[in-house]
Amino acid sequence: MRKAEPMSSSPDTKVMGTHGSRAARFFFMYLSTPVVILLYFILCERAGYSVDGIRNALVVTLGVQTGYNLLVYYCGELKQFDLGLWVLFALGAAAGWTGADRSIFLFQHYSPALVPATLGLVALLPLLLGREPFTVYFARRQVPRWQQQTPQFAAVNRVMTGYWALLFSIAAILLLMVGTLTLTFSAICLKERRPFSCRTFRMLTSVSSKFM
């Protein structure tokens, strides 16, 4: 297993320092990931989470994520979350086009859990493999260069990465429970022929999953 590579003193600013701006960097750091995720769920919601709607949402979001990744790579702002989400949407789009019904079923009913699960894996895998934690991307752009050379910088990043990995894991587990509960209760409603109760429960679980 390879040891973690030394953390460089500063990010690549060859583009951001000339053509970029603080607003663009702020978007790359904090807003791009939520925007792509929201785009996916908006498309799913408009399609009523139908199978065809899920397929279309995955393909469209994958295209947007791919274009965005190329842009931020050129700007020196590509982060691990961008790659993780690209893999998630790529796997979903491939499953949709190859007719993998079980995979589409997961995206259809457990998409709210798949997103934090993906982010949790992005946070956890570098720690297990001894690679650079995802928090380093953000820390390099906020911490003075001299401080980045200290052992404490690396130690704090590992601790914070573990903390975020735990939060993402908890969110994924809770949303997985919500999805499973929704499927179970929907099956009971259909069996007992109580459509109003079924619609009410779906509405409540949908709202709760969006705010968790």
Secondary structure, DSSP 8 states (H G I E B T S, - for coil): --------SS---TTTTTT--HHHHHIIIIIHHHHHHHHHHHHHHHTTT-HHHHHHHHHHHHHHHHHHHHHHHHHT---HHHHHHHHHHHHHHHHHHHT-HHHHHHHHHHHHHHHHHHHHHHHHHHHHHT---THHHHHHTTS-HHHHTSHHHHHHHHHHHHHHHHHHHHHHHHHHHHHHHHHHHHHHHHHHT-HHHHHHHHHHHHHHHHH-
